[in-house]
Amino acid sequence: MVKQLMMVPVKLFLKMGNNHSGQRLKRTLKKKASLSSENEYLKMQFKITDEQLKEYRSLFKDHSDNNKVITRSEFRDVYQLIYKSGDATEFADRVFDVFDSDKSGTVDFIEFAAGLTMMDSEKLEQKISIAFSMYDEDGSNTLSKQEVINMIQAYYRLLGPDVSRSPVEIANDLFRKMDLDKDDSVTYEEFASVAKRDPTVLEILNPKA
C-alpha cells in the first residue's frame, strides 16, 4: 500500500505472525498503557523510525474507517484489492490473527505497526517467528500436516488459479522437509532450522501480486 497499504508486509502491506511472535507481542503490548505515547512505545520496542511511523500512520488512516482500529473485514478488503485474481479471505485472516495479538477482534495502530515491522524485518529470526505463527492455526506451538496444507492452500488461493503444481502436493513436500524427526509434527525449532536454509519457507510473508 503506500498507495494500497503501499503495495503487503510493508512490501506486502505496501502492496495492498508463531505463537512465539504472538506471545512476545502480547507481552510487550501490555506495557503500552504506561508509555506517554504510541510513538514512544513503538520507537522503544521495535526501533521504528519517524519516517516509518509517518508512513504507517498514513496507511492505517487510509484503511480504517474510524482511524482507531482496522476490522477483519477491512483487512480482507485491502488484500482483495491487491490480489484481484485470487480469493484473499483465508490468507488475510491468517495475517489479521497474527497482528491482533490481544485477540480483541480488531487491529489497533500499535498492533498494525508492530506486525508490519516484524514481517518486513531485516532480522531473519523475526520473520521466522511471525511466519510460524501464520502456519500455527491452533496456537499449539507445533505444526500438523493439515495446518501446513491449509496455509499453502490459502497462499495459492490468494495468488489466483494459475498454479503449475497442486498446493496440497507442495504442502506435503514442505511438511516432509520440515519434519526432521519424522514424528508427524513440526516444532518451532524444526521450522526455524529449515527456514534458515530454505528461504521459500518464508515466501508467505511476501506473496507476489
Backbone as JSON Lines, residues from 0, in Angstrom:
{"i":0,"aa":"M","n":[0.84,-1.16,0.0],"ca":[0.0,0.0,0.0],"c":[0.87,1.2,0.0]}
{"i":1,"aa":"V","n":[2.11,1.96,-0.31],"ca":[1.82,3.26,0.24],"c":[0.63,3.68,-0.56]}
{"i":2,"aa":"K","n":[0.35,3.22,-1.65],"ca":[-0.9,3.59,-2.28],"c":[-1.97,2.61,-1.85]}
{"i":3,"aa":"Q","n":[-1.72,1.39,-1.82],"ca":[-2.73,0.44,-1.36],"c":[-2.1,-0.33,-0.23]}
{"i":4,"aa":"L","n":[-2.0,0.39,1.0],"ca":[-1.2,-0.23,2.06],"c":[0.18,-0.41,1.47]}
{"i":5,"aa":"M","n":[0.51,0.72,0.47],"ca":[1.69,0.92,-0.43],"c":[2.14,-0.33,-1.05]}
{"i":6,"aa":"M","n":[1.35,-0.97,-1.51],"ca":[1.66,-2.13,-2.35],"c":[2.47,-3.06,-1.65]}
{"i":7,"aa":"V","n":[2.05,-5.5,0.71],"ca":[1.71,-6.07,1.82],"c":[2.8,-6.93,2.11]}
{"i":8,"aa":"P","n":[4.21,-7.48,3.71],"ca":[4.47,-6.63,4.84],"c":[4.67,-5.21,4.42]}
{"i":9,"aa":"V","n":[5.74,-4.35,4.82],"ca":[5.43,-3.05,4.24],"c":[5.51,-3.28,2.76]}
{"i":10,"aa":"K","n":[6.34,-4.25,2.31],"ca":[6.24,-4.52,0.89],"c":[4.96,-5.3,0.64]}
{"i":11,"aa":"L","n":[4.58,-6.12,1.62],"ca":[3.36,-6.9,1.46],"c":[2.18,-5.98,1.72]}
{"i":12,"aa":"F","n":[2.17,-5.3,2.89],"ca":[1.09,-4.37,3.17],"c":[1.23,-3.19,2.25]}
{"i":13,"aa":"L","n":[2.39,-2.9,1.79],"ca":[2.59,-1.82,0.87],"c":[2.24,-2.27,-0.52]}
{"i":14,"aa":"K","n":[1.87,-3.46,-0.7],"ca":[1.27,-3.87,-1.94],"c":[-0.19,-4.09,-1.68]}
{"i":15,"aa":"M","n":[-0.61,-3.96,-1.05],"ca":[-2.06,-3.97,-0.86],"c":[-2.73,-2.73,-1.07]}
{"i":16,"aa":"G","n":[2.23,-13.21,12.2],"ca":[2.67,-13.63,12.89],"c":[2.24,-14.63,13.78]}
{"i":17,"aa":"N","n":[4.44,-17.28,14.79],"ca":[4.35,-18.42,15.73],"c":[3.8,-17.93,17.01]}
{"i":18,"aa":"N","n":[3.3,-18.75,17.65],"ca":[2.89,-18.34,18.98],"c":[4.05,-17.62,19.62]}
{"i":19,"aa":"H","n":[5.27,-17.93,19.19],"ca":[6.42,-17.24,19.79],"c":[6.28,-15.74,19.53]}
{"i":20,"aa":"S","n":[6.01,-15.35,18.28],"ca":[5.89,-13.93,18.0],"c":[4.63,-13.36,18.64]}
{"i":21,"aa":"G","n":[3.51,-14.13,18.58],"ca":[2.27,-13.64,19.18],"c":[2.41,-13.43,20.67]}
{"i":22,"aa":"Q","n":[3.09,-14.38,21.35],"ca":[3.27,-14.25,22.79],"c":[4.17,-13.07,23.12]}
{"i":23,"aa":"R","n":[5.24,-12.9,22.34],"ca":[6.14,-11.77,22.6],"c":[5.41,-10.45,22.4]}
{"i":24,"aa":"L","n":[4.63,-10.37,21.29],"ca":[3.88,-9.15,21.04],"c":[2.88,-8.88,22.16]}
{"i":25,"aa":"K","n":[2.2,-9.93,22.59],"ca":[1.2,-9.75,23.65],"c":[1.85,-9.22,24.93]}
{"i":26,"aa":"R","n":[3.02,-9.79,25.27],"ca":[3.7,-9.34,26.49],"c":[4.1,-7.87,26.38]}
{"i":27,"aa":"T","n":[4.64,-7.5,25.23],"ca":[5.1,-6.13,25.09],"c":[3.95,-5.15,24.93]}
{"i":28,"aa":"L","n":[2.89,-5.58,24.26],"ca":[1.76,-4.68,24.05],"c":[1.08,-4.31,25.36]}
{"i":29,"aa":"K","n":[1.17,-5.18,26.35],"ca":[0.57,-4.88,27.65],"c":[1.24,-3.67,28.31]}
{"i":30,"aa":"K","n":[2.46,-3.38,27.9],"ca":[3.2,-2.29,28.52],"c":[2.84,-0.92,27.93]}
{"i":31,"aa":"K","n":[2.08,-0.93,26.83],"ca":[1.9,0.33,26.12],"c":[1.15,1.38,26.94]}
{"i":32,"aa":"A","n":[0.27,0.93,27.87],"ca":[-0.51,1.88,28.65],"c":[0.36,2.76,29.53]}
{"i":33,"aa":"S","n":[1.55,2.25,29.9],"ca":[2.41,3.01,30.8],"c":[3.29,4.01,30.07]}
{"i":34,"aa":"L","n":[3.25,3.99,28.76],"ca":[4.09,4.9,27.98],"c":[3.31,6.16,27.63]}
{"i":35,"aa":"S","n":[4.05,7.23,27.42],"ca":[3.4,8.52,27.2],"c":[2.77,8.63,25.83]}
{"i":36,"aa":"S","n":[3.2,7.83,24.88],"ca":[2.61,7.93,23.55],"c":[2.87,6.65,22.77]}
{"i":37,"aa":"E","n":[2.02,6.42,21.78],"ca":[2.22,5.28,20.89],"c":[3.56,5.36,20.17]}
{"i":38,"aa":"N","n":[3.92,6.54,19.73],"ca":[5.18,6.7,19.01],"c":[6.36,6.34,19.89]}
{"i":39,"aa":"E","n":[6.35,6.79,21.12],"ca":[7.43,6.49,22.04],"c":[7.54,4.98,22.26]}
{"i":40,"aa":"Y","n":[6.4,4.35,22.43],"ca":[6.37,2.91,22.64],"c":[6.97,2.16,21.44]}
{"i":41,"aa":"L","n":[6.51,2.51,20.24],"ca":[6.97,1.81,19.05],"c":[8.45,2.04,18.79]}
{"i":42,"aa":"K","n":[8.92,3.23,19.04],"ca":[10.35,3.5,18.87],"c":[11.17,2.69,19.86]}
{"i":43,"aa":"M","n":[10.68,2.58,21.08],"ca":[11.41,1.87,22.12],"c":[11.43,0.36,21.88]}
{"i":44,"aa":"Q","n":[10.28,-0.2,21.57],"ca":[10.16,-1.66,21.48],"c":[10.57,-2.22,20.12]}
{"i":45,"aa":"F","n":[10.32,-1.48,19.05],"ca":[10.54,-2.03,17.71],"c":[11.51,-1.23,16.87]}
{"i":46,"aa":"K","n":[12.12,-0.2,17.47],"ca":[13.14,0.6,16.77],"c":[12.59,1.2,15.48]}
{"i":47,"aa":"I","n":[11.33,1.6,15.5],"ca":[10.7,2.2,14.33],"c":[11.13,3.65,14.21]}
{"i":48,"aa":"T","n":[11.46,4.06,13.01],"ca":[11.92,5.44,12.79],"c":[10.74,6.39,12.62]}
{"i":49,"aa":"D","n":[11.02,7.68,12.69],"ca":[9.98,8.68,12.48],"c":[9.39,8.55,11.08]}
{"i":50,"aa":"E","n":[10.24,8.26,10.11],"ca":[9.77,8.12,8.73],"c":[8.83,6.92,8.6]}
{"i":51,"aa":"Q","n":[9.18,5.81,9.24],"ca":[8.3,4.64,9.2],"c":[6.97,4.94,9.89]}
{"i":52,"aa":"L","n":[7.02,5.62,11.03],"ca":[5.8,5.93,11.75],"c":[4.87,6.79,10.9]}
{"i":53,"aa":"K","n":[5.42,7.73,10.22],"ca":[4.62,8.6,9.35],"c":[3.95,7.78,8.25]}
{"i":54,"aa":"E","n":[4.72,6.88,7.65],"ca":[4.18,6.03,6.59],"c":[3.1,5.09,7.13]}
{"i":55,"aa":"Y","n":[3.36,4.46,8.28],"ca":[2.39,3.53,8.86],"c":[1.1,4.24,9.26]}
{"i":56,"aa":"R","n":[1.22,5.45,9.8],"ca":[0.01,6.18,10.21],"c":[-0.83,6.56,9.0]}
{"i":57,"aa":"S","n":[-0.16,6.9,7.91],"ca":[-0.89,7.22,6.69],"c":[-1.63,5.99,6.17]}
{"i":58,"aa":"L","n":[-0.96,4.84,6.17],"ca":[-1.6,3.6,5.73],"c":[-2.76,3.23,6.63]}
{"i":59,"aa":"F","n":[-2.56,3.35,7.93],"ca":[-3.59,3.0,8.9],"c":[-4.82,3.89,8.72]}
{"i":60,"aa":"K","n":[-4.59,5.16,8.54],"ca":[-5.68,6.11,8.36],"c":[-6.46,5.79,7.08]}
{"i":61,"aa":"D","n":[-5.75,5.43,6.02],"ca":[-6.39,5.14,4.74],"c":[-7.27,3.91,4.78]}
{"i":62,"aa":"H","n":[-6.96,2.97,5.69],"ca":[-7.64,1.67,5.66],"c":[-8.43,1.35,6.9]}
{"i":63,"aa":"S","n":[-8.63,2.33,7.77],"ca":[-9.51,2.13,8.93],"c":[-10.6,3.19,8.88]}
{"i":64,"aa":"D","n":[-11.84,2.76,9.05],"ca":[-12.95,3.7,8.93],"c":[-12.93,4.78,10.0]}
{"i":65,"aa":"N","n":[-12.53,4.4,11.23],"ca":[-12.61,5.36,12.32],"c":[-11.25,5.84,12.8]}
{"i":66,"aa":"N","n":[-10.19,5.46,12.1],"ca":[-8.82,5.85,12.45],"c":[-8.35,5.3,13.79]}
{"i":67,"aa":"K","n":[-9.11,4.38,14.38],"ca":[-8.72,3.8,15.67],"c":[-8.37,2.32,15.55]}
{"i":68,"aa":"V","n":[-9.14,1.59,14.76],"ca":[-8.88,0.16,14.58],"c":[-9.2,-0.24,13.15]}
{"i":69,"aa":"I","n":[-8.59,-1.35,12.72],"ca":[-8.93,-1.98,11.45],"c":[-9.67,-3.27,11.77]}
{"i":70,"aa":"T","n":[-10.81,-3.46,11.15],"ca":[-11.6,-4.66,11.38],"c":[-11.12,-5.79,10.45]}
{"i":71,"aa":"R","n":[-11.56,-7.01,10.74],"ca":[-11.22,-8.14,9.89],"c":[-11.72,-7.92,8.46]}
{"i":72,"aa":"S","n":[-12.92,-7.38,8.35],"ca":[-13.49,-7.13,7.03],"c":[-12.66,-6.11,6.25]}
{"i":73,"aa":"E","n":[-12.23,-5.05,6.91],"ca":[-11.39,-4.04,6.25],"c":[-10.05,-4.63,5.84]}
{"i":74,"aa":"F","n":[-9.51,-5.49,6.69],"ca":[-8.23,-6.15,6.4],"c":[-8.36,-7.02,5.15]}
{"i":75,"aa":"R","n":[-9.46,-7.78,5.07],"ca":[-9.69,-8.62,3.89],"c":[-9.81,-7.77,2.63]}
{"i":76,"aa":"D","n":[-10.51,-6.65,2.76],"ca":[-10.74,-5.8,1.59],"c":[-9.43,-5.28,1.01]}
{"i":77,"aa":"V","n":[-8.47,-4.96,1.89],"ca":[-7.17,-4.47,1.43],"c":[-6.47,-5.53,0.6]}
{"i":78,"aa":"Y","n":[-6.42,-6.75,1.11],"ca":[-5.76,-7.82,0.37],"c":[-6.47,-8.12,-0.94]}
{"i":79,"aa":"Q","n":[-7.81,-8.12,-0.91],"ca":[-8.55,-8.43,-2.12],"c":[-8.34,-7.37,-3.19]}
{"i":80,"aa":"L","n":[-8.15,-6.14,-2.75],"ca":[-7.88,-5.06,-3.69],"c":[-6.57,-5.28,-4.43]}
{"i":81,"aa":"I","n":[-5.58,-5.84,-3.74],"ca":[-4.27,-6.06,-4.34],"c":[-4.26,-7.34,-5.18]}
{"i":82,"aa":"Y","n":[-4.85,-8.4,-4.63],"ca":[-4.81,-9.71,-5.29],"c":[-6.16,-9.97,-5.95]}
{"i":83,"aa":"K","n":[-6.42,-9.23,-7.0],"ca":[-7.74,-9.22,-7.64],"c":[-8.12,-10.56,-8.26]}
{"i":84,"aa":"S","n":[-7.14,-11.33,-8.73],"ca":[-7.46,-12.56,-9.43],"c":[-7.67,-13.75,-8.49]}
{"i":85,"aa":"G","n":[-7.38,-13.56,-7.2],"ca":[-7.5,-14.66,-6.25],"c":[-8.58,-14.42,-5.22]}
{"i":86,"aa":"D","n":[-8.64,-15.32,-4.24],"ca":[-9.53,-15.19,-3.1],"c":[-8.66,-14.93,-1.88]}
{"i":87,"aa":"A","n":[-8.71,-13.71,-1.36],"ca":[-7.8,-13.28,-0.3],"c":[-8.29,-13.61,1.11]}
{"i":88,"aa":"T","n":[-9.49,-14.13,1.25],"ca":[-10.13,-14.23,2.56],"c":[-9.3,-15.0,3.58]}
{"i":89,"aa":"E","n":[-8.94,-16.23,3.27],"ca":[-8.23,-17.08,4.24],"c":[-6.85,-16.53,4.56]}
{"i":90,"aa":"F","n":[-6.14,-16.08,3.55],"ca":[-4.79,-15.57,3.79],"c":[-4.84,-14.3,4.64]}
{"i":91,"aa":"A","n":[-5.75,-13.39,4.29],"ca":[-5.88,-12.15,5.05],"c":[-6.24,-12.44,6.5]}
{"i":92,"aa":"D","n":[-7.09,-13.45,6.72],"ca":[-7.47,-13.82,8.09],"c":[-6.26,-14.32,8.89]}
{"i":93,"aa":"R","n":[-5.35,-15.06,8.25],"ca":[-4.16,-15.55,8.94],"c":[-3.29,-14.37,9.39]}
{"i":94,"aa":"V","n":[-3.08,-13.42,8.49],"ca":[-2.26,-12.27,8.84],"c":[-2.95,-11.45,9.93]}
{"i":95,"aa":"F","n":[-4.26,-11.24,9.78],"ca":[-5.02,-10.48,10.77],"c":[-4.89,-11.11,12.15]}
{"i":96,"aa":"D","n":[-5.01,-12.43,12.25],"ca":[-4.94,-13.11,13.54],"c":[-3.57,-12.95,14.19]}
{"i":97,"aa":"V","n":[-2.51,-12.89,13.39],"ca":[-1.18,-12.66,13.94],"c":[-1.04,-11.22,14.42]}
{"i":98,"aa":"F","n":[-1.53,-10.28,13.64],"ca":[-1.45,-8.87,14.04],"c":[-2.29,-8.6,15.3]}
{"i":99,"aa":"D","n":[-3.45,-9.23,15.39],"ca":[-4.38,-9.0,16.5],"c":[-3.88,-9.75,17.75]}
{"i":100,"aa":"S","n":[-2.8,-9.26,18.33],"ca":[-2.11,-10.0,19.39],"c":[-2.9,-10.07,20.69]}
{"i":101,"aa":"D","n":[-3.81,-9.12,20.93],"ca":[-4.61,-9.18,22.16],"c":[-5.95,-9.88,21.95]}
{"i":102,"aa":"K","n":[-6.16,-10.38,20.72],"ca":[-7.36,-11.14,20.36],"c":[-8.65,-10.37,20.65]}
{"i":103,"aa":"S","n":[-8.63,-9.07,20.33],"ca":[-9.79,-8.22,20.54],"c":[-10.76,-8.28,19.36]}
{"i":104,"aa":"G","n":[-10.32,-8.84,18.24],"ca":[-11.16,-8.87,17.05],"c":[-10.94,-7.68,16.14]}
{"i":105,"aa":"T","n":[-10.05,-6.77,16.54],"ca":[-9.66,-5.63,15.71],"c":[-8.15,-5.43,15.85]}
{"i":106,"aa":"V","n":[-7.58,-4.66,14.93],"ca":[-6.15,-4.34,14.98],"c":[-6.01,-2.84,15.21]}
{"i":107,"aa":"D","n":[-5.36,-2.47,16.33],"ca":[-5.14,-1.05,16.58],"c":[-3.82,-0.62,15.95]}
{"i":108,"aa":"F","n":[-3.47,0.65,16.08],"ca":[-2.3,1.15,15.37],"c":[-1.01,0.5,15.85]}
{"i":109,"aa":"I","n":[-0.87,0.29,17.15],"ca":[0.36,-0.33,17.66],"c":[0.51,-1.75,17.12]}
{"i":110,"aa":"E","n":[-0.57,-2.51,17.11],"ca":[-0.52,-3.87,16.57],"c":[-0.19,-3.83,15.07]}
{"i":111,"aa":"F","n":[-0.79,-2.89,14.37],"ca":[-0.57,-2.74,12.93],"c":[0.9,-2.43,12.63]}
{"i":112,"aa":"A","n":[1.44,-1.44,13.33],"ca":[2.83,-1.04,13.09],"c":[3.8,-2.14,13.51]}
{"i":113,"aa":"A","n":[3.53,-2.77,14.65],"ca":[4.41,-3.85,15.13],"c":[4.39,-5.03,14.16]}
{"i":114,"aa":"G","n":[3.21,-5.4,13.67],"ca":[3.1,-6.52,12.74],"c":[3.83,-6.25,11.44]}
{"i":115,"aa":"L","n":[3.63,-5.07,10.87],"ca":[4.32,-4.72,9.63],"c":[5.83,-4.73,9.82]}
{"i":116,"aa":"T","n":[6.28,-4.21,10.95],"ca":[7.71,-4.14,11.21],"c":[8.33,-5.54,11.3]}
{"i":117,"aa":"M","n":[7.64,-6.46,11.97],"ca":[8.17,-7.81,12.09],"c":[8.15,-8.54,10.76]}
{"i":118,"aa":"M","n":[7.1,-8.37,9.97],"ca":[7.02,-9.05,8.68],"c":[8.08,-8.56,7.71]}
{"i":119,"aa":"D","n":[8.44,-7.28,7.83],"ca":[9.39,-6.69,6.9],"c":[10.77,-6.53,7.53]}
{"i":120,"aa":"S","n":[10.98,-7.18,8.65],"ca":[12.23,-7.03,9.39],"c":[13.42,-7.56,8.61]}
{"i":121,"aa":"E","n":[14.58,-6.94,8.84],"ca":[15.82,-7.47,8.28],"c":[16.34,-8.63,9.14]}
{"i":122,"aa":"K","n":[15.75,-8.82,10.31],"ca":[16.18,-9.89,11.22],"c":[15.45,-11.18,10.85]}
{"i":123,"aa":"L","n":[16.21,-12.17,10.43],"ca":[15.64,-13.42,9.97],"c":[14.8,-14.09,11.05]}
{"i":124,"aa":"E","n":[15.24,-14.03,12.3],"ca":[14.52,-14.69,13.38],"c":[13.12,-14.13,13.55]}
{"i":125,"aa":"Q","n":[12.96,-12.8,13.37],"ca":[11.63,-12.2,13.48],"c":[10.72,-12.69,12.35]}
{"i":126,"aa":"K","n":[11.27,-12.8,11.15],"ca":[10.48,-13.29,10.03],"c":[10.06,-14.74,10.24]}
{"i":127,"aa":"I","n":[11.0,-15.55,10.73],"ca":[10.69,-16.95,11.0],"c":[9.59,-17.06,12.05]}
{"i":128,"aa":"S","n":[9.7,-16.24,13.08],"ca":[8.74,-16.28,14.18],"c":[7.33,-15.95,13.72]}
{"i":129,"aa":"I","n":[7.19,-14.9,12.94],"ca":[5.85,-14.49,12.52],"c":[5.31,-15.44,11.43]}
{"i":130,"aa":"A","n":[6.19,-16.0,10.6],"ca":[5.74,-16.98,9.61],"c":[5.22,-18.24,10.29]}
{"i":131,"aa":"F","n":[5.92,-18.7,11.33],"ca":[5.47,-19.87,12.07],"c":[4.07,-19.64,12.63]}
{"i":132,"aa":"S","n":[3.85,-18.43,13.13],"ca":[2.53,-18.07,13.67],"c":[1.44,-18.22,12.63]}
{"i":133,"aa":"M","n":[1.75,-17.84,11.39],"ca":[0.75,-17.92,10.34],"c":[0.41,-19.38,10.0]}
{"i":134,"aa":"Y","n":[1.38,-20.26,10.08],"ca":[1.12,-21.68,9.87],"c":[0.39,-22.3,11.06]}
{"i":135,"aa":"D","n":[0.72,-21.85,12.27],"ca":[0.24,-22.49,13.5],"c":[-1.19,-22.05,13.81]}
{"i":136,"aa":"E","n":[-2.12,-22.61,13.09],"ca":[-3.52,-22.18,13.12],"c":[-4.16,-22.34,14.49]}
{"i":137,"aa":"D","n":[-3.83,-23.41,15.22],"ca":[-4.48,-23.65,16.51],"c":[-3.66,-23.15,17.7]}
{"i":138,"aa":"G","n":[-2.52,-22.51,17.43],"ca":[-1.73,-21.95,18.51],"c":[-1.09,-22.97,19.42]}
{"i":139,"aa":"S","n":[-0.82,-24.16,18.91],"ca":[-0.29,-25.24,19.75],"c":[1.23,-25.24,19.85]}
{"i":140,"aa":"N","n":[1.89,-24.38,19.1],"ca":[3.35,-24.31,19.04],"c":[3.98,-25.48,18.29]}
{"i":141,"aa":"T","n":[3.17,-26.28,17.63],"ca":[3.65,-27.28,16.69],"c":[2.75,-27.24,15.46]}
{"i":142,"aa":"L","n":[3.29,-27.67,14.33],"ca":[2.52,-27.66,13.09],"c":[2.17,-29.08,12.68]}
{"i":143,"aa":"S","n":[0.9,-29.29,12.38],"ca":[0.46,-30.56,11.8],"c":[0.53,-30.47,10.28]}
{"i":144,"aa":"K","n":[0.47,-31.63,9.64],"ca":[0.47,-31.61,8.18],"c":[-0.74,-30.84,7.65]}
{"i":145,"aa":"Q","n":[-1.9,-30.98,8.31],"ca":[-3.09,-30.28,7.84],"c":[-2.94,-28.77,7.95]}
{"i":146,"aa":"E","n":[-2.28,-28.3,9.0],"ca":[-2.06,-26.85,9.13],"c":[-1.18,-26.33,8.01]}
{"i":147,"aa":"V","n":[-0.16,-27.09,7.65],"ca":[0.7,-26.68,6.54],"c":[-0.08,-26.68,5.23]}
{"i":148,"aa":"I","n":[-0.9,-27.7,5.03],"ca":[-1.75,-27.76,3.83],"c":[-2.69,-26.55,3.8]}
{"i":149,"aa":"N","n":[-3.33,-26.25,4.93],"ca":[-4.28,-25.14,4.97],"c":[-3.6,-23.81,4.63]}
{"i":150,"aa":"M","n":[-2.39,-23.6,5.15],"ca":[-1.69,-22.34,4.9],"c":[-1.27,-22.24,3.44]}
{"i":151,"aa":"I","n":[-0.74,-23.31,2.89],"ca":[-0.31,-23.28,1.49],"c":[-1.51,-23.11,0.56]}
{"i":152,"aa":"Q","n":[-2.63,-23.74,0.88],"ca":[-3.83,-23.55,0.06],"c":[-4.31,-22.11,0.13]}
{"i":153,"aa":"A","n":[-4.28,-21.51,1.32],"ca":[-4.68,-20.11,1.46],"c":[-3.76,-19.21,0.64]}
{"i":154,"aa":"Y","n":[-2.48,-19.51,0.66],"ca":[-1.49,-18.73,-0.09],"c":[-1.77,-18.78,-1.6]}
{"i":155,"aa":"Y","n":[-2.04,-19.98,-2.1],"ca":[-2.27,-20.11,-3.54],"c":[-3.66,-19.63,-3.96]}
{"i":156,"aa":"R","n":[-4.63,-19.7,-3.07],"ca":[-5.92,-19.09,-3.38],"c":[-5.77,-17.58,-3.51]}
{"i":157,"aa":"L","n":[-4.92,-17.01,-2.68],"ca":[-4.64,-15.57,-2.75],"c":[-4.04,-15.2,-4.1]}
{"i":158,"aa":"L","n":[-3.11,-16.01,-4.58],"ca":[-2.39,-15.68,-5.81],"c":[-3.23,-15.88,-7.06]}
{"i":159,"aa":"G","n":[-4.23,-16.77,-6.98],"ca":[-5.08,-16.98,-8.14],"c":[-4.93,-18.38,-8.71]}
{"i":160,"aa":"P","n":[-5.63,-18.66,-9.79],"ca":[-5.76,-20.04,-10.29],"c":[-4.55,-20.57,-11.06]}
{"i":161,"aa":"D","n":[-3.61,-19.72,-11.44],"ca":[-2.51,-20.16,-12.3],"c":[-1.4,-20.79,-11.47]}
{"i":162,"aa":"V","n":[-1.56,-22.07,-11.12],"ca":[-0.58,-22.79,-10.3],"c":[-0.17,-24.05,-11.04]}
{"i":163,"aa":"S","n":[1.15,-24.24,-11.22],"ca":[1.63,-25.37,-12.0],"c":[1.58,-26.68,-11.23]}
{"i":164,"aa":"R","n":[1.65,-26.61,-9.88],"ca":[1.58,-27.81,-9.05],"c":[0.42,-27.69,-8.08]}
{"i":165,"aa":"S","n":[-0.09,-28.82,-7.63],"ca":[-1.15,-28.82,-6.64],"c":[-0.64,-28.24,-5.32]}
{"i":166,"aa":"P","n":[-1.36,-27.29,-4.73],"ca":[-0.95,-26.77,-3.42],"c":[-0.81,-27.86,-2.36]}
{"i":167,"aa":"V","n":[-1.65,-28.89,-2.44],"ca":[-1.54,-30.0,-1.47],"c":[-0.22,-30.74,-1.67]}
{"i":168,"aa":"E","n":[0.17,-30.95,-2.91],"ca":[1.44,-31.61,-3.2],"c":[2.61,-30.76,-2.69]}
{"i":169,"aa":"I","n":[2.54,-29.46,-2.92],"ca":[3.58,-28.54,-2.44],"c":[3.65,-28.58,-0.92]}
{"i":170,"aa":"A","n":[2.49,-28.56,-0.26],"ca":[2.44,-28.58,1.2],"c":[2.99,-29.89,1.76]}
{"i":171,"aa":"N","n":[2.66,-31.01,1.13],"ca":[3.17,-32.3,1.59],"c":[4.69,-32.36,1.49]}
{"i":172,"aa":"D","n":[5.23,-31.85,0.39],"ca":[6.68,-31.82,0.23],"c":[7.33,-30.94,1.29]}
{"i":173,"aa":"L","n":[6.71,-29.79,1.55],"ca":[7.24,-28.87,2.55],"c":[7.2,-29.49,3.94]}
{"i":174,"aa":"F","n":[6.1,-30.16,4.26],"ca":[5.99,-30.78,5.58],"c":[7.06,-31.86,5.77]}
{"i":175,"aa":"R","n":[7.27,-32.69,4.75],"ca":[8.3,-33.73,4.84],"c":[9.68,-33.1,5.07]}
{"i":176,"aa":"K","n":[9.92,-31.99,4.43],"ca":[11.21,-31.31,4.58],"c":[11.39,-30.76,5.99]}
{"i":177,"aa":"M","n":[10.3,-30.26,6.59],"ca":[10.4,-29.63,7.91],"c":[10.33,-30.62,9.06]}
{"i":178,"aa":"D","n":[9.69,-31.75,8.85],"ca":[9.52,-32.74,9.92],"c":[10.81,-33.55,10.07]}
{"i":179,"aa":"L","n":[11.8,-32.94,10.69],"ca":[13.14,-33.51,10.72],"c":[13.21,-34.84,11.47]}
{"i":180,"aa":"D","n":[12.43,-34.98,12.54],"ca":[12.48,-36.22,13.32],"c":[11.39,-37.22,12.94]}
{"i":181,"aa":"K","n":[10.64,-36.89,11.9],"ca":[9.63,-37.79,11.33],"c":[8.6,-38.27,12.36]}
{"i":182,"aa":"D","n":[8.13,-37.32,13.19],"ca":[7.11,-37.68,14.2],"c":[5.74,-37.12,13.84]}
{"i":183,"aa":"D","n":[5.58,-36.69,12.59],"ca":[4.3,-36.17,12.07],"c":[3.89,-34.85,12.72]}
{"i":184,"aa":"S","n":[4.84,-34.09,13.22],"ca":[4.58,-32.72,13.66],"c":[5.87,-31.93,13.5]}
{"i":185,"aa":"V","n":[5.72,-30.62,13.39],"ca":[6.88,-29.74,13.19],"c":[6.95,-28.75,14.33]}
{"i":186,"aa":"T","n":[8.05,-28.77,15.07],"ca":[8.25,-27.83,16.16],"c":[8.78,-26.51,15.6]}
{"i":187,"aa":"Y","n":[8.76,-25.48,16.45],"ca":[9.33,-24.2,16.03],"c":[10.8,-24.35,15.66]}
{"i":188,"aa":"E","n":[11.52,-25.15,16.44],"ca":[12.94,-25.34,16.18],"c":[13.19,-26.0,14.83]}
{"i":189,"aa":"E","n":[12.37,-26.99,14.49],"ca":[12.49,-27.64,13.17],"c":[12.16,-26.64,12.06]}
{"i":190,"aa":"F","n":[11.09,-25.9,12.26],"ca":[10.68,-24.89,11.26],"c":[11.8,-23.87,11.04]}
{"i":191,"aa":"A","n":[12.36,-23.37,12.14],"ca":[13.42,-22.36,12.04],"c":[14.66,-22.92,11.36]}
{"i":192,"aa":"S","n":[15.01,-24.15,11.69],"ca":[16.19,-24.77,11.1],"c":[16.08,-24.86,9.59]}
{"i":193,"aa":"V","n":[14.91,-25.26,9.1],"ca":[14.71,-25.38,7.66],"c":[14.59,-24.0,7.01]}
{"i":194,"aa":"A","n":[13.88,-23.08,7.66],"ca":[13.7,-21.74,7.09],"c":[15.02,-21.01,6.91]}
{"i":195,"aa":"K","n":[15.98,-21.27,7.78],"ca":[17.29,-20.62,7.67],"c":[18.07,-21.11,6.46]}
{"i":196,"aa":"R","n":[17.77,-22.33,6.03],"ca":[18.46,-22.9,4.87],"c":[17.67,-22.73,3.57]}
{"i":197,"aa":"D","n":[16.35,-22.61,3.71],"ca":[15.49,-22.59,2.53],"c":[14.52,-21.4,2.61]}
{"i":198,"aa":"P","n":[14.85,-20.31,1.94],"ca":[14.02,-19.1,2.03],"c":[12.62,-19.26,1.48]}
{"i":199,"aa":"T","n":[12.35,-20.31,0.7],"ca":[10.99,-20.49,0.16],"c":[9.97,-20.74,1.28]}
{"i":200,"aa":"V","n":[10.45,-21.22,2.44],"ca":[9.55,-21.44,3.58],"c":[8.9,-20.14,4.03]}
{"i":201,"aa":"L","n":[9.59,-19.01,3.79],"ca":[9.1,-17.71,4.25],"c":[8.4,-16.92,3.15]}
{"i":202,"aa":"E","n":[8.15,-17.54,2.02],"ca":[7.52,-16.82,0.9],"c":[6.12,-16.31,1.26]}
{"i":203,"aa":"I","n":[5.47,-16.94,2.23],"ca":[4.12,-16.48,2.62],"c":[4.14,-15.07,3.17]}
{"i":204,"aa":"L","n":[5.32,-14.58,3.6],"ca":[5.38,-13.22,4.13],"c":[5.34,-12.16,3.03]}
{"i":205,"aa":"N","n":[5.58,-12.55,1.81],"ca":[5.64,-11.56,0.73],"c":[5.1,-12.14,-0.57]}
{"i":206,"aa":"P","n":[3.8,-12.46,-0.6],"ca":[3.24,-13.03,-1.84],"c":[3.3,-12.03,-2.99]}
{"i":207,"aa":"K","n":[3.59,-12.56,-4.16],"ca":[3.75,-11.69,-5.34],"c":[2.4,-11.4,-5.97]}
{"i":208,"aa":"A","n":[2.05,-10.13,-6.0],"ca":[0.76,-9.75,-6.6],"c":[0.85,-9.83,-8.11]}
